């Protein structure tokens, strides 16, 4: 969700309302489906880079009656929203804190599981983050992560403006220290961090029906103009404001294009601390 990092890290999306709103619709039933069967009460779970907490509170509910979840993120804005979400759901087994995944400060072997959704792609040192997750896990504990691979994106109808979007996104992420194609590296990162018994799965996000096209296209039409992605694209000299306006219009035109489709691959890894 949102990169939980140290102060030198740059979260590519930022926390514009268009970003937080999009992240707030995510639920554990989809985003954590690859690991849910292995999460059982009374486990204690760390959700690092938890963002606005909608997945986190779902995980807390899943771990009732005896389990609990701690969500951490570098942004006070989204942590405050996550706390409000937990209160609204009347969940007392979910706690949220502003922390860095690189140095959580939690004791060794204090969690049974760690989870991250779309976080490692934004970090300059993803293996170091996984090593910290491994440190706080008990022997036999599991770490689960899902990362997108933007390099697998399939877009129809073809449009030079959306091809430019993919290039701008990749270059900004790279300049920020991240990796837009992180999914393909996820297994390697888990191995480098010392996790064993890796289970690797893939899934696809696709948008083809009217509601999906509208949701995906409209959010990116706004995010490419107003989010940190836009600001840094201009700051880094990767795109001009005119370029971004053209990309925004490209997304809106895509929504109503003949046979419109967008799809890309997600890679999921679950590893065990031995």
C-alpha positions in Angstrom: 0.0 0.0 0.0 2.1 3.0 1.3 5.8 2.7 1.6 6.9 2.5 5.2 10.4 3.9 5.0 13.0 6.1 6.5 13.1 9.8 5.8 15.4 9.5 2.8 12.9 7.3 0.9 10.5 8.8 -1.7 7.1 7.2 -2.0 6.3 7.5 -5.7 2.5 8.0 -5.3 2.5 10.3 -2.3 -0.7 10.9 -0.3 -2.9 13.0 -2.6 -6.6 12.3 -2.0 -6.8 10.5 -5.3 -4.1 8.0 -4.1 -5.5 7.5 -0.6 -9.0 7.1 -2.0 -7.8 4.4 -4.4 -5.9 2.5 -1.7 -8.9 2.7 0.7 -10.9 0.3 -1.4 -8.4 -2.5 -1.0 -9.5 -5.5 1.1 -7.8 -8.5 2.5 -10.2 -10.8 0.7 -8.4 -9.9 -2.6 -5.1 -8.3 -1.6 -4.1 -11.0 0.9 -6.0 -14.0 -0.5 -2.8 -15.8 -1.2 -1.9 -16.0 2.5 -5.2 -15.8 4.4 -5.5 -19.6 4.9 -2.2 -19.5 6.8 -3.2 -16.7 9.1 -5.0 -18.1 12.2 -5.9 -16.9 15.7 -4.0 -16.3 18.0 -1.3 -15.1 15.6 0.3 -11.7 16.0 0.9 -10.0 12.6 2.8 -6.9 11.4 1.4 -5.2 8.3 4.3 -2.9 7.1 3.4 -0.1 4.8 -0.2 -0.4 5.8 -1.5 2.8 4.2 -5.0 3.7 5.2 -5.5 0.4 6.9 -8.4 -1.2 5.1 -6.5 -4.4 4.5 -5.1 -4.3 8.0 -8.4 -4.1 9.8 -9.7 -7.0 7.6 -6.7 -9.0 8.8 -7.4 -8.1 12.4 -11.0 -9.3 12.0 -9.7 -12.5 10.3 -7.5 -13.2 13.4 -10.2 -12.9 15.9 -10.8 -13.9 18.6 -7.2 -14.2 19.9 -5.0 -12.7 17.3 -3.9 -9.1 16.7 -2.4 -6.9 14.1 0.0 -3.9 14.2 0.1 -1.7 11.1 3.0 0.6 10.5 3.6 3.3 7.9 5.8 6.4 7.5 2.8 8.7 7.0 0.9 10.2 9.9 -1.9 11.1 7.5 -2.7 7.5 6.6 -2.0 6.2 10.1 -4.6 8.5 11.5 -7.1 7.3 8.8 -6.3 3.7 9.7 -6.9 4.3 13.3 -10.3 5.8 12.5 -11.1 2.8 10.3 -10.4 0.4 13.2 -12.5 2.5 15.5 -15.4 2.5 13.0 -15.1 -1.3 12.7 -15.1 -1.6 16.5 -11.8 -3.6 16.4 -9.6 -3.5 19.5 -7.0 -5.9 18.2 -5.6 -3.6 15.6 -3.0 -1.0 16.5 -1.3 1.6 14.2 2.1 3.3 14.6 4.3 5.6 12.5 7.5 3.7 12.0 10.1 2.7 9.4 10.2 -0.9 8.2 14.0 -0.6 8.2 14.1 -0.1 12.0 10.8 -1.0 13.6 12.1 -1.1 17.1 10.1 -4.2 17.9 11.9 -7.0 19.8 13.2 -10.0 18.0 10.8 -12.8 17.5 7.8 -10.8 18.6 5.5 -11.6 15.7 4.1 -14.7 14.1 3.6 -13.2 10.6 4.5 -10.2 8.5 2.6 -8.9 5.5 3.1 -6.1 2.9 1.0 -5.1 -0.1 2.7 -3.1 -2.9 5.4 -1.7 -0.5 8.8 -3.2 -1.5 8.6 -1.7 -5.0 8.9 1.7 -3.5 12.0 1.0 -1.3 15.6 1.5 -2.3 16.6 -1.4 -0.1 13.8 -4.0 -0.3 16.0 -6.9 1.0 16.9 -4.8 4.1 13.2 -4.3 4.7 12.6 -8.1 4.4 15.5 -8.7 6.8 13.9 -6.5 9.4 10.6 -8.4 8.9 12.5 -11.6 9.4 14.2 -10.3 12.5 10.9 -9.6 14.3 9.4 -13.0 13.3 9.4 -16.0 15.6 11.1 -19.2 14.2 8.5 -20.8 11.8 6.9 -17.4 11.3 5.9 -16.4 7.8 6.3 -13.2 5.7 4.0 -12.6 2.8 4.2 -9.8 0.1 2.5 -8.9 -3.1 4.1 -6.7 -5.7 3.0 -5.5 -9.2 5.1 -5.8 -12.3 4.3 -2.8 -14.4 6.4 -4.3 -17.2 3.7 -6.8 -17.9 1.0 -4.1 -18.5 -1.3 -4.8 -21.5 -3.3 -1.8 -22.7 -6.0 -1.7 -25.4 -6.6 0.4 -27.5 -3.0 1.2 -28.0 -2.3 4.9 -27.3 1.0 6.7 -27.4 -0.2 8.8 -24.5 -0.6 5.7 -22.3 2.7 4.3 -23.5 4.2 7.6 -22.4 2.5 7.1 -19.0 4.2 3.7 -18.5 7.6 5.2 -19.4 7.1 8.2 -17.0 5.9 6.0 -14.2 8.9 3.6 -14.6 11.5 6.4 -14.8 10.1 8.3 -11.8 10.0 5.1 -9.7 13.6 4.4 -10.7 14.7 7.9 -9.9 13.0 7.6 -6.5 15.0 4.5 -5.8 12.2 2.0 -6.4 11.4 -0.6 -9.1 8.2 -0.4 -11.1 8.8 -4.1 -12.2 9.3 -5.3 -8.6 7.1 -8.4 -9.0 9.7 -10.3 -11.1 12.4 -9.7 -8.4 10.2 -10.6 -5.4 11.3 -14.2 -5.2 15.0 -13.2 -5.4 14.5 -10.6 -2.7 13.0 -13.2 -0.3 15.8 -15.6 -0.9 18.4 -12.9 -0.4 16.8 -12.0 2.9 17.2 -15.6 4.1 13.6 -16.8 3.9 13.0 -20.5 3.2 10.3 -22.7 1.7 9.2 -20.0 -0.7 5.7 -20.3 -2.2 5.4 -18.1 -5.3 2.0 -17.4 -7.0 0.8 -14.9 -9.5 -2.5 -13.2 -10.2 -3.8 -10.6 -12.6 -5.5 -7.3 -12.1 -7.7 -6.6 -15.1 -10.1 -3.8 -15.9 -12.6 -4.4 -18.7 -16.1 -3.8 -17.5 -17.7 -0.3 -17.4 -17.2 0.1 -13.6 -13.6 -1.1 -13.7 -12.6 1.0 -16.6 -14.1 4.1 -15.1 -12.5 3.5 -11.7 -9.0 2.7 -13.1 -9.0 5.4 -15.8 -10.4 8.3 -13.8 -8.1 7.8 -10.8 -5.0 7.8 -13.1 -6.3 10.7 -15.0 -6.2 12.6 -11.7 -3.1 11.1 -10.2 -1.0 11.9 -13.2 -1.9 15.6 -12.7 -1.9 16.0 -8.9 0.0 13.3 -7.1 3.6 13.2 -6.1 4.2 11.1 -9.3 3.2 14.2 -11.3 5.2 16.6 -9.2 8.4 14.6 -9.4 8.0 13.8 -13.1 8.2 17.5 -13.7 10.9 18.1 -11.1 13.1 15.4 -12.5 12.7 16.7 -16.1 11.0 13.4 -17.1 7.8 15.0 -18.4 6.4 18.5 -18.8 3.1 19.6 -17.4 1.8 19.5 -21.0 2.9 15.9 -21.3 1.0 15.1 -18.1 -2.1 16.8 -19.4 -2.0 14.7 -22.5 -1.6 11.5 -20.5 -4.5 12.5 -18.4 -6.7 13.0 -21.4 -5.4 9.7 -22.8 -6.7 7.9 -19.7 -10.1 9.5 -20.1 -10.3 8.6 -23.8 -9.2 5.1 -23.0 -12.2 4.5 -20.7 -14.6 4.9 -23.7 -12.3 3.3 -26.3 -13.5 0.3 -28.3 -12.6 -3.0 -26.6 -10.9 -1.1 -23.7 -8.8 -3.3 -21.5 -6.0 -2.9 -18.9 -4.3 -5.8 -17.2 -1.0 -6.5 -15.4 0.6 -9.2 -13.3 0.9 -9.4 -9.5 3.5 -11.6 -7.9 3.0 -13.0 -4.4 5.6 -14.7 -2.2 5.2 -16.3 1.2 8.5 -17.3 3.0 9.2 -19.0 6.3 11.8 -18.0 8.9 13.9 -21.0 9.8 
